[in-house]
C-alpha cells in the first residue's frame, strides 16, 4: 500500500543574512513563526505527517518555542538533525568547515523519518501560500515512478519572490511544452532595481530577467527514489566540489535535480502557484510578512491563533 505524502521542512540554516534564528522568529499575532503557517496550510491540503530538520545547536530554543506550540498541531511531527559529521563512511569534516553541506544533505539526514513515503520539501522560513500545498499534495498522491522518476515542483513568478531589501538566490526554471522542467539554474544574486530585476555572477556585469520568469523556491515533490539517488551522488560531491571549496561548498537540491534531468532519469512536473511568496531573507523583510499574515487572518484565511 502506497504511503501518504509527508512534508519535509528544512529548518537547520542559521540565517546569517537575517541576523538570527528566523525559523523561530514570531510573525503571527500569537507568536507563530512562518513555519506554523506552512504546517497549517499543509494540514488543510491533506498532509498528516511533517518531518522538521533542525540542528542540535538550535534544538533547545526551537523546542521551547515552535516545538512547544506544535504539541497542539494535528500533524504528526517528527524531527531529524542535520549535522556536519553525518557523512558517508570514510569521509570526515574538513578543517575550518562550519557551514552546512546544503539542502541535499539536509534531506538525506531526514531519510529515516521520511520512512519510504513520497515527500514534499520546503524551507522553514518561506511562506508559500495555500494553493501550493494543495497542488503538490495532489501530485504526490498520484506520483509513481515508471521508466523515469516521477517528481514535481511548485514554481513561482520571480516578481512575486524578490525583496526590496537586498539580493536573493533563486533557481531560474525552464519548462517544455508539456509543463515539465528542462533546466534549473541557480542564480545566487538577484536584485530589484529601478528598471526591473537583474542578476549578476561576478558583482559587476548584470543581466535583466523578466518578472514573469518561473523560479524555484525549494518546494519540491519527490518519490523515495530521490533519496537513493542522493545517497549515491553525495560522495561524488564530497570528492569534487567539496574538495575545491572545503569550507563553503554546498550540495543544493536544484543541482541534484538538474543532474537527473540531464541523464534523462526523471521528469519534474512544474506546478504553478499564483500566490505571492513571503520570506524573511533580511530583518527588514519582517514587517511586510507580519502585515501580510495579519491581513490574511482578518480575511478569515487563518484563525487568530493557529493552534488553539
C-alpha positions in Angstrom: 0.0 0.0 0.0 1.4 3.4 -1.0 2.2 5.7 1.9 0.6 9.2 2.1 2.9 12.1 1.2 5.0 13.6 4.0 6.1 17.2 4.3 9.8 17.8 5.0 10.7 21.2 6.4 14.3 22.4 6.2 14.9 24.5 9.3 18.6 23.9 10.0 20.0 27.1 8.5 21.2 29.7 10.9 20.0 32.7 8.8 23.3 34.6 8.6 22.0 37.4 6.3 18.9 37.8 8.5 20.9 38.0 11.7 19.2 35.4 13.9 17.1 32.3 14.0 14.4 33.2 11.5 13.0 29.6 11.9 11.6 30.6 15.3 11.1 34.4 14.8 7.5 35.3 15.5 5.4 36.8 12.7 1.9 35.9 13.9 -0.4 37.5 16.5 0.2 34.7 19.0 3.9 34.4 18.4 3.7 31.9 15.4 6.6 31.6 13.0 6.2 31.2 9.3 6.7 27.5 9.8 3.5 27.4 11.8 1.5 28.8 8.9 3.2 26.3 6.5 2.2 23.4 8.7 -1.4 24.8 9.0 -1.7 25.1 5.2 -0.2 21.6 4.7 -2.7 20.0 7.1 -5.6 21.7 5.3 -4.2 20.3 2.0 -4.2 16.7 3.3 -0.7 16.1 4.8 -0.8 14.2 8.0 2.9 14.0 8.9 5.7 16.6 8.9 9.4 16.0 9.3 11.3 19.1 10.6 15.0 19.2 10.1 17.0 21.2 12.6 20.4 21.2 14.1 21.4 20.2 17.6 22.7 23.7 18.2 19.2 25.2 18.0 17.3 22.3 19.5 16.7 23.8 22.9 15.5 27.2 21.5 13.4 25.5 18.8 11.7 23.1 21.2 10.9 25.8 23.7 9.2 27.9 21.1 8.0 26.3 17.9 8.1 22.8 19.3 6.0 23.7 22.3 3.3 25.2 20.1 3.3 22.3 17.8 2.3 20.0 20.6 -1.2 21.2 19.7 -0.7 20.8 15.9 -2.9 18.0 14.4 0.0 16.8 12.2 2.3 14.1 13.4 5.6 15.9 13.9 8.9 14.0 13.5 12.4 15.6 13.9 15.6 15.0 12.0 19.0 16.5 12.7 21.4 17.9 10.1 25.0 17.8 11.4 28.3 18.3 9.7 29.6 14.9 10.7 26.7 12.9 9.2 28.8 11.8 6.3 29.3 8.6 4.3 31.8 6.1 5.7 35.3 7.1 5.0 34.7 10.9 4.9 35.4 13.5 7.6 34.6 17.2 8.1 37.4 19.4 6.6 39.3 21.6 9.0 37.6 25.0 9.3 34.2 23.8 8.0 31.3 25.3 9.8 28.7 25.8 7.0 26.1 23.1 6.5 26.5 20.8 3.5 23.4 22.1 1.7 19.8 21.2 1.1 20.6 17.7 -0.4 22.4 16.8 2.7 19.5 18.1 4.9 17.1 15.9 3.0 19.4 12.9 3.4 19.5 13.4 7.1 15.7 13.0 7.2 15.7 9.7 5.3 14.7 7.5 8.3 12.0 9.9 9.4 10.5 10.1 5.8 10.3 6.3 6.0 9.8 5.4 2.4 6.9 7.9 1.7 6.6 10.3 -1.2 7.6 13.7 0.2 7.4 17.5 -0.4 10.3 19.7 0.7 10.1 23.3 1.8 12.1 25.9 3.5 11.0 26.8 7.1 11.3 30.5 6.5 9.3 30.8 3.3 5.6 31.4 3.2 4.3 29.6 0.1 0.6 30.2 0.2 -2.3 27.7 0.5 -2.6 26.7 -3.2 1.0 25.4 -3.3 0.3 22.7 -0.7 -2.9 21.6 -2.4 -1.3 21.1 -5.8 1.8 19.3 -4.6 -0.2 17.0 -2.2 -2.4 16.0 -5.1 0.6 15.4 -7.4 2.5 13.4 -4.9 -0.6 11.3 -4.1 -0.6 10.2 -7.7 3.2 10.0 -8.3 4.5 6.7 -9.5 8.0 6.0 -10.8 7.9 4.3 -14.2 10.6 4.4 -16.9 11.6 7.7 -15.3 11.3 9.0 -11.8 8.0 11.0 -11.2 8.9 14.3 -9.5 7.4 17.7 -9.3 8.0 21.2 -8.1 5.9 24.4 -7.4 7.1 27.3 -9.4 6.5 31.0 -8.7 6.7 34.2 -10.7 10.1 35.8 -9.9 8.3 39.1 -9.4 6.4 37.6 -6.5 9.5 36.4 -4.7 12.0 39.3 -4.7 12.6 41.7 -1.8 13.3 45.4 -1.7 15.9 44.9 0.9 18.8 43.2 -0.9 19.7 40.3 -3.1 18.2 36.8 -3.2 19.1 33.4 -4.6 16.6 31.7 -6.9 16.6 28.7 -9.2 15.6 30.0 -12.7 13.4 27.4 -14.3 12.7 26.4 -17.9 9.9 24.0 -18.9 8.9 22.3 -22.1 5.5 22.4 -23.9 4.2 19.7 -21.6 5.0 21.7 -18.5 7.9 19.6 -17.4 11.2 21.1 -16.1 14.0 21.1 -18.6 16.6 23.1 -16.7 17.0 24.9 -13.4 19.9 27.3 -13.0 20.8 28.6 -9.5 21.4 32.4 -9.5 22.8 33.4 -6.2 22.5 37.2 -6.5 19.2 38.5 -8.0 18.1 42.1 -7.1 15.4 44.5 -7.9 16.4 47.9 -9.4 14.6 50.9 -10.7 14.2 49.4 -14.2 13.2 45.9 -13.2 15.0 42.8 -11.9 18.5 41.6 -12.8 21.2 39.2 -11.7 25.0 39.0 -11.6 27.5 36.3 -11.3 30.6 38.4 -10.7 29.2 41.5 -9.0 30.0 43.7 -12.0 28.1 42.5 -15.0 24.3 42.4 -14.8 21.7 40.6 -16.8 18.0 41.6 -16.8 15.4 38.9 -16.1 11.7 39.1 -16.6 9.4 39.3 -13.5 7.3 36.6 -15.2 10.2 34.1 -15.1 9.3 30.9 -13.2 11.6 30.2 -10.3 12.1 27.5 -7.7 11.5 28.4 -4.1 12.7 25.0 -2.9 9.2 23.5 -2.9 9.9 20.1 -4.5 8.0 16.9 -4.6 9.8 13.5 -4.7 9.2 9.8 -4.6 11.5 7.7 -2.3 13.8 7.1 -5.3 15.3 10.6 -4.9 16.8 9.6 -1.5 18.5 6.6 -3.1 19.9 8.9 -5.8 21.2 11.4 -3.2 22.9 8.7 -1.2 24.7 7.5 -4.4 25.6 11.0 -5.5 26.7 12.7 -2.3 30.1 11.1 -2.2 30.8 12.5 -5.7 30.0 16.0 -4.4 32.4 15.4 -1.5 35.1 14.2 -3.9 34.8 17.2 -6.3 33.1 20.4 -5.3 33.8 20.0 -1.6 37.5 19.4 -2.3 37.7 22.6 -4.4 36.0 24.6 -1.7 36.1 22.6 1.6 34.8 25.4 3.8 31.8 26.6 1.8 30.7 24.3 -1.0 27.1 23.1 -0.7 25.1 20.5 -2.4 21.8 22.1 -3.5 18.6 20.3 -4.5 18.4 22.0 -7.9 21.9 20.7 -8.7 20.8 17.1 -8.0 17.6 17.6 -9.9 19.4 19.0 -12.9 21.8 16.1 -13.0 18.8 13.7 -13.1 17.2 15.7 -15.9 20.5 15.8 -17.9 20.8 12.0 -17.5 17.1 11.6 -18.6 16.3 9.7 -15.4 13.5 11.9 -14.2 10.6 14.1 -15.2 9.7 17.1 -13.0 6.3 18.5 -13.5 6.1 22.3 -12.9 3.1 23.1 -10.8 2.5 26.8 -10.7 1.2 28.9 -7.8 -0.5 32.3 -8.3 0.2 33.1 -4.6 2.7 35.8 -3.6 5.7 34.3 -1.7 6.8 35.9 1.5 10.0 35.4 3.4 12.5 37.0 5.8 15.8 36.9 3.9 16.7 40.1 5.7 15.4 41.6 9.0 13.9 44.5 7.1 11.6 42.0 5.4 9.8 41.0 8.6 7.3 43.9 8.8 5.9 43.1 5.4 5.4 39.5 6.3 3.7 40.4 9.6 1.4 42.8 7.8 0.5 40.2 5.1 -0.3 37.5 7.6 -2.3 39.9 9.7 -4.4 40.8 6.6 -4.9 37.1 5.7 -6.1 36.5 9.2 -8.5 39.4 9.0 -9.8 37.9 5.7 -10.6 34.7 7.5 -7.9 32.6 5.8 -6.4 31.8 9.3 -7.7 31.8 12.8 -6.3 34.3 15.2 -4.0 31.8 16.9 -3.3 28.8 14.7 -3.2 26.0 17.3 -5.9 26.9 19.7 
